[in-house]
Amino acid sequence: MLREPIVTIQNLDHYFGEGGLRKQILFDINLEIYSGEVIILMGQSGSGKTTLLTLIGGLRSPQTGSLQVLRNELYGAKEKQLVKIRRNIGYIFQAHNLLPFLTACQNVQMALELHKKFSYQKAQAISKAMLEAVGLEHKVNYYPNDLSGGQKQRVAIARALVNHPQLVLADEPTAALDSKSGRDVVELMQHLAKEQGCTILMVTHDNRILDIADRILHMEDGHIVDQEVSI
Ligand SMILES: Nc1ncnc2c1ncn2[C@@H]1O[C@H](COP(=O)(O)OP(=O)(O)OP(=O)(O)O)[C@@H](O)[C@H]1O
């Protein structure tokens, strides 16, 4: 069976700054990511991992080359198109970015309501089910400040996956967690992603979770220098 890439990157460079301060950050990135893959992106601080992740996520615009995500070309795309593509991507960041004045359930529900396809009651039921899937059925009405770091990150995972996105981008999702919670959180992401058939691209410095990846990409000074495929 021919696998179709859901991300195709060709000759992508990226620069920050203007005039004399202009600095090249990414150099001729070429990459294909396939449906259902779990990919880990590693590399030293400043090597360009987050820049690449935010480009793929439509959070900044490509300046050169070609970047296709979920069959859309992002190079030259208008803000409106980028917003539409972002709705099909789940984001998980190091800081969970939960809204402190909303309960766990309301935080998840908010992501669903952006799609406006469900009634309030239906959205609430789906959000509760998602929190149950991440093992937080007893915490649905808790506020983020009353949850542990690992629990907050689980809520963030529930929020990222509740819309069944085809692509999940995670930037150091375990950085704020102890090793046991970190491991639990990525195993949960991997399990839910395989269940939903979505692709995960995760930036991490955490050597303890490398075994969950199908492929590991190494970045150095803005270049992808090496790829390892897990057996
Ligand atoms: N908005 C920006 N303006 C100017 N320079 C930036 C900007 N964002 C990132 N950079 C620079 O681009 C380079 C790559 O940053 P990036 O955050 O992509 O690296 P990273 O590999 O994710 O690093 P880390 O592991 O520390 O998060 C760094 O030198 C950084 O200082």
The ligand as an SDF file (V2000), in Angstrom:
LIG
                    3D

 31 33  0  0  0  0  0  0  0  0999 V2000
   11.0830   35.1870   17.0570 N   0  0  0  0  0  0  0  0  0  0  0  0
   12.4090   35.0890   16.9290 C   0  0  0  0  0  0  0  0  0  0  0  0
   13.1590   36.1420   16.5540 N   0  0  0  0  0  0  0  0  0  0  0  0
   14.4970   36.0310   16.3930 C   0  0  0  0  0  0  0  0  0  0  0  0
   15.1910   34.8980   16.6020 N   0  0  0  0  0  0  0  0  0  0  0  0
   14.5080   33.8140   16.9920 C   0  0  0  0  0  0  0  0  0  0  0  0
   13.0820   33.8490   17.1840 C   0  0  0  0  0  0  0  0  0  0  0  0
   12.6650   32.6210   17.5780 N   0  0  0  0  0  0  0  0  0  0  0  0
   13.7810   31.8500   17.6280 C   0  0  0  0  0  0  0  0  0  0  0  0
   14.8720   32.5790   17.2920 N   0  0  0  0  0  0  0  0  0  0  0  0
   16.2550   32.0550   17.2020 C   0  0  0  0  0  0  0  0  0  0  0  0
   16.2560   30.9740   16.2900 O   0  0  0  0  0  0  0  0  0  0  0  0
   17.1160   29.9290   16.7260 C   0  0  0  0  0  0  0  0  0  0  0  0
   16.3380   28.6270   16.7930 C   0  0  0  0  0  0  0  0  0  0  0  0
   15.3610   28.7320   17.8230 O   0  0  0  0  0  0  0  0  0  0  0  0
   14.3780   27.5420   18.1380 P   0  0  0  0  0  0  0  0  0  0  0  0
   13.4920   27.9960   19.2650 O   0  0  0  0  0  0  0  0  0  0  0  0
   13.7210   27.0870   16.9040 O   0  0  0  0  0  0  0  0  0  0  0  0
   15.3940   26.4260   18.6410 O   0  0  0  0  0  0  0  0  0  0  0  0
   15.1110   25.0860   19.4410 P   0  0  0  0  0  0  0  0  0  0  0  0
   15.9500   24.0450   18.7920 O   0  0  0  0  0  0  0  0  0  0  0  0
   13.6490   24.8360   19.5330 O   0  0  0  0  0  0  0  0  0  0  0  0
   15.7100   25.4520   20.8720 O   0  0  0  0  0  0  0  0  0  0  0  0
   15.2610   24.9580   22.3480 P   0  0  0  0  0  0  0  0  0  0  0  0
   15.5750   23.5140   22.4210 O   0  0  0  0  0  0  0  0  0  0  0  0
   16.0960   25.8060   23.2550 O   0  0  0  0  0  0  0  0  0  0  0  0
   13.7850   25.2560   22.4750 O   0  0  0  0  0  0  0  0  0  0  0  0
   17.6980   30.3960   18.0380 C   0  0  0  0  0  0  0  0  0  0  0  0
   18.9660   30.9440   17.7840 O   0  0  0  0  0  0  0  0  0  0  0  0
   16.7500   31.4720   18.5000 C   0  0  0  0  0  0  0  0  0  0  0  0
   17.4040   32.4200   19.2760 O   0  0  0  0  0  0  0  0  0  0  0  0
  1  2  1  0
  2  3  1  0
  2  7  2  0
  3  4  2  0
  4  5  1  0
  5  6  2  0
  6  7  1  0
  6 10  1  0
  7  8  1  0
  8  9  2  0
  9 10  1  0
 10 11  1  0
 11 12  1  0
 11 30  1  0
 12 13  1  0
 13 14  1  0
 13 28  1  0
 14 15  1  0
 15 16  1  0
 16 17  2  0
 16 18  1  0
 16 19  1  0
 19 20  1  0
 20 21  2  0
 20 22  1  0
 20 23  1  0
 23 24  1  0
 24 25  2  0
 24 26  1  0
 24 27  1  0
 28 29  1  0
 28 30  1  0
 30 31  1  0
M  END
$$$$
